[in-house]
Amino acid sequence: MVVILLSLHQNIVSLNEGGTKLPYFFDMLTDSIRQQIAAFLAEHHPDVFIVEMDMNQGNRTSLSLLIDNDNGIRLEQITAVAKSLGPWLDESEIFDYDHGLEISSPGATEPLRIWRQYPKNIGRELLIKTTEGKEILGLLEEVSEANVNVRLRQNKKPVKGRPIKYEEELLEIPFENIIQASVHIK
């Protein structure tokens, strides 16, 4: 995972320094800020999207963004977003008080959080936890708006002296049945 801390108003705020989540009534404010940042990214960095955004409050408010793109984000892109987003946040007066900004990318083992992360992982092995309590390990073959298609590979009953044979099955899993999915790294 790549992490860049950008200091706004000369303050770097770490989320691990005792910051607490803002109360529930800030949800609407957070949604508004997310929409404004998403619009900024669409205009200035159209290949970059927000995976997750958190606002935490300790001594100062800290905005934490997890960003990605359809081909896997690079350090140069994160740096470019940080260099343009920080000043824009100051100029737009979204925050009229001291705040910190943390921008990072999803780590290789982080769960897939939004639909847009799935297509770039076609051809990779996913570990999927479902609402039925199953854990499914399979090769991601196709992604639609409603489902993922995963190819399962299971050992057939071994026969002594013969090579191991595999049985393959294509399984369609609706997104609504996925609790968590992550790329399986061997």
N, C-alpha and C positions, 0 to 999 in steps of 0.2 A: 504494500500500500504506500502511495506517495502522499506526503502531507506537507503542505506549505502554510505557514502562518504568516498572515499579512497584518501589519500593525496599522491601525487607523487611529489617528490622533496620538501617535506614539505609544500605544498600549497594545501589548500582546496578552491575550487572555487564554489560559489553558482551561479546557473543559474538565481537567482532572484536578483542579485546585479548589475543590469544594463547591463548585457551581451547582445550582439546583435548577430544576425545570421551572419555567414560568408557570403561574397558575392557569387553570383552565380558561378563564376569560380572555386570555391572550391568544387563544386559538384563532380567532377571527383576524387579529392583527398579523399573526404568523402567516395565515393563508394569503392575506393581502400582500405581504412582503414577498412571499414565494412567487405569487403571480407577477409582481413587478420585476423580480430578478429573472424569472423565466422569460418574460418579454424582452428584457435587456439581452439575455443570452441568445434568444432567437434572432435578434437584430445584429448583434456584434460577434457572436460565436455560434452560428446556426447549426454546427455539427455537435455542439455540446448540450447536454440536458442534465437536469437535476434529478438525482436518484433519491436523495433524502436531504432534508433541511431541518436543523434544530436550532432553537434559540434557548440559551441558558443564561441564568442570572446569578452572578456571584457579587463581587464588588461592582462589576460592570456587566452589561449585556454582551453576550458572545453569540455570534451567528456562525454556525457550522454547516458547511455545504459539502455534500458528497456528489461529485459530478462524474459523468462518463460520456462516451460517444459511441456511435454504432460500430466502430472498428477497434475499440479499446483506446482509452485516453493515454496520452503521452505527457511526460513532465513539462515539455515546452508548452503544451496547450493549457495545462493547469497554471503555469506561470503567467501566460498571456491573459487568462481569465482573471487571475488575482490582480494583475497590474491594471486592468481596465475596470474591473468591478469595484475595487476599493475606492478609487476616486469618484466613480459614478455614485456610489452609496453616499459619500460625503456631499457631493453637489446636489443630489436629489433630495436631500434632507429627510430621507426615510427615517433616519435616526437623528434626533436633535440632542443627543447626549453621547458620551464616550462609549465606544463599543469595540469589540474585536471581531475579526473575521478569520475563520479557518476553512481552507479549501483542501479537499483531499479526493482521492480516487478510491473506488471499491477495491479491496484487496482480493487476491486470487481465490481465497477461501471464503470470502463474504457471501452470504446468501444473495440470490437475485431478488431484488425488491420490487422492480416494476417491469411491465411487459416489454418495454423497449430493450431490456438487457438480454432477453431470450434469443432473438434471431442471431446475434453475433456469436452465440454459443452452439449453433447447429454444428454437429459433428463431434461435440465433446460429450463426455460422460457426465450425467447429472445424478445427484442423490436427491430424491424427492420424498418429502414427508407429506402424507395426505391426511385429510380429515377423517378417513376410515382407520387411521392408526398404522398404516402401512409405510414402510420405507422401501422405495423403489430405486434401484440402480440400473440405469440404462443409457443408451446413446440417444441424444436429442437429434431427431431427424427432421422434424417439421414444427413450425409454430404458426398458429392461426390466431385470430382475435379471441377465440374462445377456448382453445385447447393447445396442448403440446402432444406431439407423437414421439414416443420413446421406444426404441428397440431394446427388448430384453434378450439377454443371451444366457441360457441355462445349460448346464451339463446334462446330457442324456445319461442314462444308466450305463456306466462303463462296462465294456466287454474285455475280459483279460486277453492281452496280446494284440489288441486293436487300438488304433489311435482314438483319442477322446473326441466324441462328436458333440456338437452343440445344437440345441433347439432354439430357434429364434422366434420371437413373438413381438408384434407391433402393438403397443398399448397407447390408447388415446386417453389423456387425462385432462379434464376440464380445469381451467385456472381456478374456478371456485372451489375445487377440491384440493388445491395445493396450499399447504400451510407454509412450507419452506422448500426452496430448491437451491442447491449450490453445485458448482462445478466440482466434480470428484477428482482430486489430484492423487495419483498413485504414488 
